[in-house]
Amino acid sequence: MLRRTSAVAVGLLALMFLFVGGAIGEERFGGVGLQVKTEGGELIVVDVLAGSDALAKGVLSGDVITKIDKLNTNGIDFETLVGKLRGSVGSEVVLEVKRDGAQKPLTFKVKRAEVVYPG
């Protein structure tokens, strides 16, 4: 039975397939510890993983990531943006975010750590 699926659900499914690569099992990679989605051309933080440097630095669910290492995220495809968040374990990435209630963008320098995504 086919059902209508929201753009958010489609984005989260796309993220899941990026993580597992369509394979059974688990995949390991360097990431910042964020679950993200795109909505209206913006990259939005859905969840911040426990124990991640992003959580320790203060990134919050609901933040809108406007730049990844000086790359403006608005309108860029989801796969490209997720690829920019990934990288070598121990490497750093600079995120600029918009946050409700903040008068100006916030900047976070976040270290990538090994992410294990169970299949």
C-alpha positions in Angstrom: 0.0 0.0 0.0 1.4 3.4 -1.0 1.1 6.3 1.4 2.0 9.9 1.0 5.3 10.7 2.7 6.4 14.1 3.9 9.5 15.9 2.6 10.9 15.5 6.1 10.5 11.7 6.1 12.0 11.5 2.6 15.0 13.6 3.8 15.5 11.3 6.8 15.2 8.2 4.7 17.8 9.7 2.3 20.1 10.3 5.3 19.6 6.7 6.5 20.6 5.4 3.1 23.6 7.6 3.0 24.7 6.3 6.4 24.3 2.6 5.5 25.0 2.9 1.9 22.1 0.6 1.1 24.0 -2.3 2.7 23.2 -4.6 5.5 25.4 -4.3 8.6 27.0 -1.3 10.1 29.0 1.5 8.6 31.7 3.5 10.3 32.8 7.0 9.3 33.9 10.3 10.7 31.1 12.7 11.4 30.1 15.6 13.7 27.3 13.7 15.5 24.3 15.5 14.0 21.2 14.2 12.3 20.1 16.7 9.8 17.3 17.3 7.2 16.7 19.8 4.5 13.5 21.8 4.5 12.8 24.9 2.3 16.4 24.9 1.1 17.8 25.0 4.7 19.9 22.4 6.5 18.2 21.9 9.9 19.6 20.0 12.9 17.1 17.3 13.8 19.1 15.7 16.7 22.5 16.0 18.3 24.0 12.7 19.3 24.9 12.1 22.9 28.7 12.2 23.5 29.4 14.1 20.3 31.6 17.2 20.2 28.7 19.0 18.6 26.7 18.5 21.8 29.7 19.5 23.9 30.2 22.7 21.9 26.5 23.7 22.1 24.9 22.8 18.8 21.1 22.4 19.4 18.3 20.6 17.7 16.4 23.1 15.6 19.6 25.1 14.7 19.8 25.9 11.0 23.3 25.3 9.6 24.0 28.2 7.2 27.7 27.5 6.5 29.9 24.5 6.6 33.6 25.6 6.4 32.5 28.9 4.7 30.3 27.0 2.2 26.8 28.6 2.2 24.4 25.7 2.6 21.2 27.4 1.2 19.9 25.5 -1.8 22.7 22.9 -2.0 21.6 19.3 -2.4 21.4 17.1 0.7 24.0 14.5 -0.2 26.6 17.2 -0.8 25.9 18.8 2.6 26.1 15.5 4.4 29.3 14.8 2.6 30.8 18.1 3.9 29.8 17.1 7.5 31.7 13.8 7.2 35.4 13.5 7.1 38.5 12.0 8.7 38.1 11.1 12.3 39.8 13.9 14.4 39.5 16.5 11.7 37.5 19.7 12.4 34.7 21.5 10.6 33.4 25.0 11.3 29.6 25.3 11.4 27.8 28.6 11.3 24.2 28.4 12.5 21.1 30.5 12.9 19.3 30.0 16.1 15.8 31.2 17.1 16.3 34.1 19.5 20.0 34.8 18.6 20.6 38.2 17.1 23.5 37.0 14.9 24.8 33.7 13.6 26.7 31.4 16.0 30.0 29.7 15.0 31.1 26.2 16.3 34.3 24.5 15.6 33.5 20.8 15.9 35.8 17.8 15.8 34.7 14.7 13.8 34.6 11.4 15.6 33.9 7.9 14.6 30.2 7.3 14.0 28.9 3.8 14.0 25.5 3.5 12.4 23.9 0.1 13.0 22.3 -1.6 10.1 
